[in-house]
């Protein structure tokens, strides 16, 4: 039996909870409400890869590359440096043109032989497509595509504010992904706490609790030796 290869997340404190990292070549869903830190999570994952010599691609369906890179500088992540050297690609893809996202993804990955990919946010592919069945098929095809390339991929997704029990906008993302990580921003009394939950991860003995985290000047950091085994929903 072949050894299971892992890709470190770059998220301080997470890898010890997921057997050392994400499955190499897997497609992983990072989901949560607005403002929970999904984009920071994705950028931190790529930054760690770049520092380790892995080429990376960031596909944005929402914010401009300039805004994303400026936000990253706050954490000391100078993506411009790697972009100039041809080791990093960040592009904006109009969600109204989601039908050709597969070909764009494949071209960008091949152009630099990328090993890590972030799609932010996969929820937006439904902007110009009204047929939910078609949207679900598109997400399924995107997931299969990135897995065939061998890249380790994070697909960021927003949970609809109107449905607290949902894990994604279209109800298919969590089933086609190899893992699901949920970021929450919980109000408890007068305090608000950020919590991370590993909802599933294939072939992994992962942590089952809720793990407090903070967004520091170095990015997302899970708080040491702390967890909350409480119900979120």
C-alpha positions as CSV (number, residue, x, y, z in Angstrom):
1,X,0.0,0.0,0.0
2,X,1.4,3.4,-1.0
3,X,2.2,5.9,1.7
4,X,-0.2,8.7,2.1
5,X,1.5,12.0,1.2
6,X,0.6,15.2,3.0
7,X,0.9,18.8,2.1
8,X,1.4,21.2,5.1
9,X,-1.3,23.8,5.4
10,X,0.8,26.6,6.7
11,X,-1.9,27.3,9.3
12,X,-0.2,27.5,12.7
13,X,-1.6,24.6,14.9
14,X,-3.7,22.9,12.2
15,X,-1.4,20.2,10.8
16,X,-1.2,18.4,14.1
17,X,-5.0,17.9,13.9
18,X,-5.0,16.5,10.4
19,X,-2.2,13.9,10.4
20,X,0.4,16.4,9.2
21,X,-1.5,18.2,6.4
22,X,-3.9,18.0,3.5
23,X,-3.8,14.9,1.3
24,X,-1.5,15.7,-1.6
25,X,-3.5,16.3,-4.8
26,X,-6.8,16.8,-2.9
27,X,-9.6,19.3,-3.3
28,X,-10.5,20.9,0.0
29,X,-13.5,23.1,1.0
30,X,-12.9,26.0,3.4
31,X,-16.3,27.4,4.2
32,X,-17.9,29.9,6.5
33,X,-19.9,33.1,6.8
34,X,-18.6,36.4,5.5
35,X,-15.7,37.8,7.6
36,X,-14.6,34.5,9.1
37,X,-11.1,34.5,7.5
38,X,-11.5,32.3,4.5
39,X,-9.4,34.5,2.1
40,X,-6.6,34.8,4.8
41,X,-6.7,31.0,5.2
42,X,-6.2,30.6,1.4
43,X,-3.4,33.2,1.1
44,X,-1.6,31.7,4.1
45,X,-1.8,28.3,2.5
46,X,-0.2,29.6,-0.7
47,X,2.4,31.7,1.1
48,X,3.7,28.7,3.0
49,X,3.9,26.8,-0.3
50,X,5.9,29.6,-2.0
51,X,8.3,29.7,0.9
52,X,8.9,26.0,0.5
53,X,9.6,26.3,-3.3
54,X,6.1,25.3,-4.5
55,X,4.6,27.3,-7.4
56,X,1.0,28.5,-6.7
57,X,-2.1,29.9,-8.4
58,X,-4.8,32.1,-7.0
59,X,-8.1,32.4,-8.9
60,X,-10.3,35.2,-7.7
61,X,-13.9,35.5,-8.8
62,X,-14.6,38.5,-6.6
63,X,-11.8,40.8,-5.5
64,X,-9.2,42.3,-7.8
65,X,-5.7,40.8,-7.6
66,X,-4.3,44.2,-6.5
67,X,-6.7,44.4,-3.5
68,X,-5.9,40.8,-2.5
69,X,-2.2,41.4,-2.6
70,X,-2.5,44.6,-0.7
71,X,-4.4,42.8,2.0
72,X,-1.7,40.2,2.2
73,X,1.0,42.7,2.8
74,X,-0.6,43.4,6.2
75,X,0.7,40.0,7.2
76,X,4.1,40.4,5.7
77,X,3.2,38.4,2.6
78,X,4.8,40.0,-0.5
79,X,3.2,38.0,-3.3
80,X,4.4,40.6,-5.9
81,X,7.9,39.3,-5.4
82,X,7.0,35.7,-6.3
83,X,4.8,36.9,-9.2
84,X,7.6,38.9,-10.8
85,X,9.8,35.7,-10.6
86,X,7.1,33.6,-12.4
87,X,6.5,31.4,-9.3
88,X,3.0,32.8,-8.5
89,X,0.0,33.6,-10.6
90,X,-3.1,35.6,-9.4
91,X,-5.9,36.4,-11.7
92,X,-9.4,37.7,-11.6
93,X,-11.9,35.6,-13.5
94,X,-15.3,37.1,-14.2
95,X,-17.9,34.8,-12.6
96,X,-20.2,35.6,-15.5
97,X,-17.7,33.6,-17.6
98,X,-17.7,30.6,-15.3
99,X,-18.3,28.3,-18.2
100,X,-14.7,28.6,-19.2
101,X,-13.2,28.5,-15.7
102,X,-12.0,24.9,-16.2
103,X,-9.8,25.9,-19.2
104,X,-8.5,29.0,-17.5
105,X,-7.6,26.9,-14.4
106,X,-5.8,24.3,-16.5
107,X,-3.9,26.9,-18.4
108,X,-2.8,28.8,-15.3
109,X,-1.7,25.6,-13.5
110,X,0.3,24.3,-16.5
111,X,1.9,27.7,-17.2
112,X,4.0,27.6,-14.1
113,X,3.6,23.9,-13.1
114,X,1.7,24.9,-9.9
115,X,1.4,22.6,-6.9
116,X,-1.1,24.7,-4.9
117,X,-4.3,26.4,-6.0
118,X,-6.9,28.5,-4.3
119,X,-10.3,29.3,-5.9
120,X,-12.0,32.3,-4.2
121,X,-14.9,31.9,-4.1
122,X,-16.4,28.9,-5.8
123,X,-19.8,30.1,-4.5
124,X,-19.8,32.8,-7.2
125,X,-19.9,30.5,-10.2
126,X,-23.7,30.7,-9.9
127,X,-23.8,34.4,-10.6
128,X,-24.8,34.0,-14.3
129,X,-26.2,30.4,-14.1
130,X,-29.7,30.0,-12.8
131,X,-30.0,26.2,-13.2
132,X,-28.9,24.7,-9.8
133,X,-28.3,21.3,-11.4
134,X,-26.0,22.9,-13.9
135,X,-24.1,24.8,-11.2
136,X,-23.6,21.6,-9.2
137,X,-22.3,19.8,-12.3
138,X,-19.8,22.7,-12.9
139,X,-18.5,22.5,-9.3
140,X,-18.2,18.7,-9.7
141,X,-16.2,19.2,-12.9
142,X,-13.9,21.8,-11.4
143,X,-13.2,19.6,-8.5
144,X,-12.3,16.7,-10.7
145,X,-10.1,18.9,-12.9
146,X,-7.9,20.2,-10.1
147,X,-7.5,16.7,-8.7
148,X,-6.4,15.4,-12.0
149,X,-3.7,18.0,-12.2
150,X,-2.2,16.7,-8.9
151,X,-2.5,20.1,-7.3
152,X,-3.5,20.5,-3.7
153,X,-6.5,22.9,-3.9
154,X,-8.5,25.0,-1.5
155,X,-12.0,26.0,-2.7
156,X,-13.4,28.8,-0.6
157,X,-17.1,29.0,-0.2
158,X,-19.6,31.2,1.7
159,X,-22.3,29.7,3.9
160,X,-25.6,31.6,3.2
161,X,-26.6,33.8,6.1
162,X,-30.2,32.6,5.7
163,X,-29.3,29.0,6.4
164,X,-27.1,28.4,9.5
165,X,-27.2,24.6,9.0
166,X,-25.8,24.7,5.4
167,X,-22.1,24.1,4.7
168,X,-22.1,25.7,1.2
169,X,-24.3,27.7,-1.1
170,X,-25.3,24.9,-3.5
171,X,-25.2,21.8,-1.2
172,X,-22.8,19.9,-3.4
173,X,-19.4,21.4,-2.5
174,X,-19.0,19.5,0.7
175,X,-19.7,16.1,-0.9
176,X,-17.3,16.4,-3.8
177,X,-14.5,17.8,-1.7
178,X,-11.9,15.6,0.1
179,X,-12.2,17.7,3.2
180,X,-14.4,20.3,4.7
181,X,-13.1,23.0,7.1
182,X,-15.6,25.3,8.6
183,X,-14.7,28.7,10.0
184,X,-17.1,30.4,12.4
185,X,-17.4,33.6,14.2
186,X,-19.4,32.9,17.4
187,X,-20.8,35.4,19.8
188,X,-20.8,34.0,23.4
189,X,-22.1,36.5,26.0
190,X,-20.2,39.7,25.5
191,X,-17.3,38.0,23.7
192,X,-16.9,36.9,20.1
193,X,-14.8,33.9,19.3
194,X,-13.4,32.6,16.0
195,X,-13.7,28.8,15.8
196,X,-12.5,26.2,13.4
197,X,-14.1,22.8,12.8
198,X,-12.7,20.0,10.7
199,X,-16.0,18.6,9.4
200,X,-14.5,15.8,7.4
201,X,-11.2,14.7,5.8
202,X,-10.8,11.5,3.9
203,X,-8.1,9.0,5.0
204,X,-7.3,11.2,8.0
205,X,-7.7,10.8,11.7
206,X,-8.6,14.4,12.3
207,X,-9.6,16.4,15.4
208,X,-13.3,16.4,16.2
209,X,-13.6,19.4,18.5
210,X,-14.1,23.1,17.8
211,X,-10.8,24.9,17.9
212,X,-10.4,28.6,18.8
213,X,-8.2,30.6,16.5
214,X,-7.2,34.2,16.1
215,X,-6.1,36.3,13.2
216,X,-2.8,37.8,14.3
217,X,-0.3,39.9,12.4
218,X,1.2,36.6,11.1
219,X,-2.1,35.2,9.9
220,X,-4.4,32.5,11.3
221,X,-3.2,30.9,14.5
222,X,-5.0,28.1,16.3
223,X,-4.8,28.6,20.1
224,X,-2.7,26.0,21.8
225,X,-4.3,23.3,23.9
226,X,-7.7,24.7,23.6
227,X,-10.9,23.3,22.1
228,X,-14.6,23.6,22.7
229,X,-16.7,20.5,22.2
230,X,-19.9,22.5,21.9
231,X,-22.8,22.5,19.4
232,X,-22.6,25.1,16.7
233,X,-25.9,24.3,15.2
